[in-house]
Amino acid sequence: MQDELVLVTGGSGFLGSHCIVKLLEKGYRVRTTVRRPEREAELRKLLANAGADASKLECAIADLSADAGWREAAAGCAFVLHVASPFPEKQPANEDELIVPARDGTLRVLRAARDAGVRRVVLTSSFAAIGYQGTPKQEPFTEADWTDVTADITPYVKSKTVAERAAWDFVRTDGAGLELTVINPVGIFGPLLGPDYPASIASVRSMLEGRVPFLPRLMFGVVDVRDVADLHIAAMTAPAAAGERFIAVAGNFMTVKEIAQALKHGLGPGASRVSTRVLPDWVVRIAGLFSSTARQAGKAELGRTKNASSEKARRLLGWQPRSRDEAIVASGRSLIDALVMGIDIACR
């Protein structure tokens, strides 16, 4: 079974590269998509540095914004991990700049998988498709919840919700037996394998560099990228995972202050510039009149208590994630190491 071919979209990205490492370790053959040919050499170097044997890796050129290449990418594959998805540091002025590529790209992958006879697609969605509603929710969010796209939400949150809804609709009406499983991670942290990292780790870098002197009263879910990769692979083959969603979260949500404290405790002098001073909500709201970043913070339920449950993944798939602090500290240590070594890292 482990010699079967798995397609991983966006394999040079933060989560995608971790998924490839895990699959190769388990003996699977892996094909991944890259948008530009030169990314293949970068990816192979990244995997070698991670200690992975890339002899069972092949690359295909495909872009989520176009049909070309997807039929060839999916050919002969037993499974697909659709990990690739845009996550901007700044929200676009026109929400369709995110919504249309996220939805249409997902449907391209699903059509190619169906036509190639793939057994199951594991789609990386997001907690963003679950946890944003017009009114506060006192109990933890579960996989039964959906984000309200009519609420005051960011384009990214809306794009993830629309894309996941479209995926479920496609499989139900046009899937022709294709199985779908969805992973809904919260903020993904953990060690870098290459130069790319997500916006969640960009926030850690900003803290470490002293660019966040005051912290907003916001709460975020935390999970380690290695555990999210493990969950994708468990969901890929487990019979009980077919047709299910799984929230990936390591424990209770953390305040930004708790994240800062975890960095200071775990990194010592390396986190000397991390602030733990909290900014009053009214100051953040006033700042939102002049700053798009502060305005987005206001949309992210400033001052609200929030939580989510990973009970379903633990119960059905035996998933046991690392602690929240371990994920946060691994991010910080990895960033420090990369900067000390002069590696060109960036949020992509």
C-alpha positions in Angstrom: 0.0 0.0 0.0 2.8 2.4 0.9 4.2 2.2 -2.7 1.1 3.9 -4.0 1.4 7.3 -5.7 0.2 10.4 -3.9 -0.2 13.9 -5.4 0.6 16.8 -3.1 -0.4 20.2 -4.5 1.8 23.1 -3.4 4.6 20.8 -2.2 7.2 23.6 -1.9 5.1 25.4 0.7 5.2 25.2 4.4 2.6 22.5 5.1 3.1 20.8 1.7 6.8 20.2 2.2 6.1 18.6 5.6 3.4 16.4 4.1 5.9 15.2 1.5 8.6 14.4 4.1 6.0 12.3 6.1 4.8 10.5 3.0 8.4 9.7 1.8 9.2 8.4 5.3 6.3 6.0 5.1 7.4 4.7 1.7 4.9 6.4 -0.6 5.8 7.6 -4.0 5.0 11.3 -4.3 4.3 13.6 -7.1 4.0 17.3 -6.3 3.0 20.4 -8.3 5.2 23.5 -8.7 4.2 26.6 -10.6 7.7 27.2 -12.0 10.3 24.6 -13.1 13.0 26.2 -11.0 11.1 25.4 -7.8 11.8 21.7 -8.3 15.5 22.1 -7.6 14.7 24.2 -4.5 12.3 21.6 -3.3 14.7 18.7 -3.7 17.4 20.7 -1.7 14.8 21.4 1.0 13.9 17.7 1.3 17.5 16.6 1.4 18.2 19.1 4.2 15.2 17.5 6.0 16.8 14.1 5.7 14.2 12.8 3.2 14.9 10.4 0.4 13.6 12.3 -2.7 14.3 9.4 -5.1 10.5 8.6 -5.0 9.6 12.2 -5.7 8.5 13.6 -9.1 7.4 17.1 -10.0 4.7 18.3 -12.3 4.1 21.9 -13.5 0.6 23.1 -12.7 -1.0 26.3 -11.5 -4.3 26.6 -9.7 -5.3 29.5 -11.9 -5.2 27.4 -15.2 -6.4 24.0 -16.4 -3.1 23.1 -18.0 -1.1 20.3 -16.3 -3.7 19.0 -13.8 -4.8 16.0 -15.8 -1.1 14.9 -16.1 -0.5 15.7 -12.4 -3.3 13.4 -11.2 -2.7 10.5 -13.6 -2.0 7.2 -11.8 -2.4 8.7 -8.3 -4.3 6.8 -5.6 -4.7 9.8 -3.4 -4.4 13.6 -3.5 -3.5 16.0 -0.7 -4.7 19.4 -2.0 -2.7 21.6 0.2 -2.0 24.6 -2.0 -4.0 27.7 -1.3 -3.4 31.5 -1.2 -2.9 33.1 2.2 -2.0 36.8 1.8 -0.2 38.9 4.4 -2.6 41.7 3.5 -6.2 41.3 2.5 -7.1 42.5 -1.1 -9.4 45.4 -1.7 -11.5 43.2 -4.0 -12.5 39.9 -2.2 -12.9 38.1 -5.5 -9.1 38.2 -5.9 -9.0 35.5 -3.2 -12.4 33.9 -3.5 -12.3 33.0 -7.2 -8.8 31.5 -7.3 -9.5 29.5 -4.1 -12.8 28.1 -5.3 -11.8 27.5 -9.0 -8.4 26.0 -8.1 -10.1 23.5 -5.7 -12.5 22.5 -8.4 -9.7 22.0 -10.9 -8.0 19.6 -8.6 -11.2 17.7 -7.8 -12.1 17.3 -11.5 -8.6 16.1 -12.4 -8.7 13.6 -9.4 -12.1 12.3 -10.4 -11.1 11.8 -14.1 -7.9 10.1 -13.0 -9.7 7.6 -10.8 -8.2 8.9 -7.6 -9.8 7.2 -4.5 -9.7 10.0 -2.1 -8.8 13.7 -1.9 -7.8 15.3 1.4 -8.5 19.0 1.1 -6.7 21.5 3.4 -9.4 23.9 4.3 -9.1 26.0 7.4 -10.7 26.8 10.8 -11.6 30.0 8.9 -14.4 28.0 7.2 -15.8 27.0 10.7 -15.3 29.7 13.3 -16.5 33.1 12.1 -20.2 33.9 12.8 -22.1 37.0 13.4 -22.6 36.4 17.1 -20.2 35.1 19.7 -20.3 31.3 20.4 -19.7 30.3 24.0 -19.0 26.6 23.5 -16.1 25.3 21.4 -16.5 25.2 17.7 -16.8 21.7 16.1 -16.9 20.3 12.6 -20.7 20.8 12.5 -20.2 24.6 12.4 -19.8 26.7 9.3 -18.7 30.3 8.9 -21.4 32.8 8.0 -20.4 34.3 4.7 -22.9 37.1 5.2 -21.1 38.3 8.4 -18.5 41.0 8.5 -15.5 38.7 7.7 -12.2 39.2 5.8 -11.9 38.1 2.1 -9.5 35.2 3.2 -12.1 33.8 5.6 -14.8 34.0 3.0 -12.6 32.4 0.4 -11.9 29.4 2.5 -15.5 28.9 3.3 -16.7 29.3 -0.3 -14.0 26.9 -1.6 -14.8 24.2 0.9 -18.5 24.5 0.3 -17.8 24.2 -3.4 -15.7 21.0 -2.8 -18.5 19.3 -0.9 -21.1 20.3 -3.5 -18.9 19.0 -6.3 -18.3 15.6 -4.7 -21.9 15.2 -4.0 -23.2 16.1 -7.5 -20.3 15.3 -9.9 -17.8 13.2 -7.9 -18.6 9.9 -9.5 -17.5 8.0 -6.3 -14.6 10.2 -5.5 -14.1 10.4 -1.7 -13.4 13.7 0.1 -12.0 14.4 3.5 -11.3 17.9 4.8 -8.8 19.1 7.3 -9.6 22.4 9.0 -6.4 23.6 10.8 -6.2 26.6 13.0 -3.0 28.8 13.0 -0.2 26.5 11.8 3.2 26.9 13.6 6.3 24.7 13.9 9.7 24.3 12.3 10.5 25.7 8.9 11.9 23.3 6.2 12.5 26.0 3.6 12.3 29.7 3.0 8.5 29.9 2.8 6.3 30.4 5.9 2.7 31.3 6.5 1.2 34.4 8.0 0.9 32.7 11.4 4.7 32.4 11.6 5.1 35.9 10.2 3.4 37.1 13.4 6.0 35.3 15.5 8.8 36.9 13.5 7.3 40.3 14.1 7.3 39.6 17.8 10.8 38.4 17.9 12.1 41.4 16.0 10.3 43.8 18.4 7.9 45.1 15.8 4.8 44.4 18.0 5.3 46.7 21.0 1.7 46.3 22.1 -0.5 43.2 21.8 -4.2 43.2 20.8 -6.7 41.1 22.8 -7.2 38.4 20.3 -7.3 34.6 20.6 -5.9 32.1 18.1 -5.8 28.3 17.8 -2.4 26.8 17.6 -1.2 23.5 16.0 2.2 22.2 14.9 2.7 21.7 11.2 4.2 18.2 11.8 0.9 17.2 13.4 -1.2 18.7 10.6 0.9 16.6 8.1 0.3 13.5 10.2 -3.5 14.2 10.3 -3.6 14.6 6.5 -1.9 11.2 6.0 -4.2 9.5 8.6 -7.2 11.0 6.9 -6.0 9.8 3.5 -6.4 6.1 4.3 -8.6 5.7 7.3 -12.0 4.3 6.3 -13.7 6.3 9.0 -12.4 9.6 7.5 -14.3 9.4 4.2 -16.8 12.3 3.9 -15.7 13.9 7.2 -14.2 17.2 8.3 -11.5 17.3 11.1 -10.5 20.4 13.1 -6.7 20.4 13.7 -6.0 22.3 17.0 -3.5 21.3 19.7 -5.6 22.5 22.7 -7.5 25.6 23.9 -7.0 28.8 22.0 -4.2 31.1 23.1 -4.3 34.9 23.6 -1.6 36.8 21.8 -0.1 37.5 25.2 0.1 33.8 26.0 1.9 33.2 22.6 4.4 36.0 23.6 4.9 34.4 27.0 5.5 31.0 25.4 8.2 32.5 23.2 9.9 34.3 26.1 9.8 31.2 28.3 11.0 28.8 25.6 13.6 30.9 23.9 15.1 32.9 26.7 17.5 35.6 25.4 16.4 34.9 21.9 13.0 36.4 22.7 14.3 39.5 24.5 12.5 41.8 22.2 9.2 40.1 22.5 6.6 42.4 24.3 3.9 41.1 26.6 2.1 44.5 27.0 -1.5 44.4 26.0 -3.2 47.2 24.1 -6.8 48.3 25.2 -9.5 47.3 22.7 -10.5 50.9 22.1 -7.0 51.9 21.0 -7.0 49.0 18.4 -10.3 50.2 17.1 -9.1 53.8 16.7 -6.0 52.5 15.0 -8.3 50.7 12.6 -9.3 54.1 11.2 -5.8 54.5 9.9 -4.4 51.0 9.5 -5.7 48.1 7.5 -3.9 45.7 9.7 -5.6 47.0 12.9 -8.9 47.1 11.0 -8.5 43.4 10.2 -7.8 42.7 13.9 -11.1 44.3 14.7 -12.9 42.0 12.3 -11.2 39.0 13.9 -13.4 39.3 17.0 -11.3 41.6 19.1 -11.7 40.8 22.8 -13.9 37.8 22.3 -13.2 34.4 23.9 -13.0 31.6 21.3 -12.2 27.9 21.3 -12.5 24.8 19.2 -12.4 21.0 19.7 -10.2 18.4 18.0 -12.1 15.5 19.8 -13.3 14.1 16.5 -9.7 13.7 15.1 -8.5 12.2 18.3 -11.4 9.8 18.6 -11.7 8.6 14.9 -8.1 8.8 13.8 -6.1 8.5 17.1 -4.5 11.9 16.5 -2.2 13.1 19.3 -0.8 16.6 18.6 2.2 18.2 20.3 1.6 20.9 22.9 0.8 24.5 21.8 4.0 25.8 23.5 6.1 23.3 21.6 4.7 24.5 18.3 5.2 28.1 19.1 8.7 27.7 20.3 9.7 25.5 17.3 8.6 28.4 15.1 10.7 30.9 17.0 13.7 28.7 17.1 13.5 27.9 13.4 13.2 31.6 12.5 16.2 32.6 14.7 18.3 29.8 13.1 17.4 30.8 9.6 18.1 34.5 10.3 21.4 33.7 12.0 22.4 31.6 8.9 21.4 34.4 6.6 18.7 32.3 4.8 16.3 34.4 2.7 13.0 33.6 4.4 9.6 35.2 3.6 5.9 34.9 4.2 4.3 33.4 1.1 
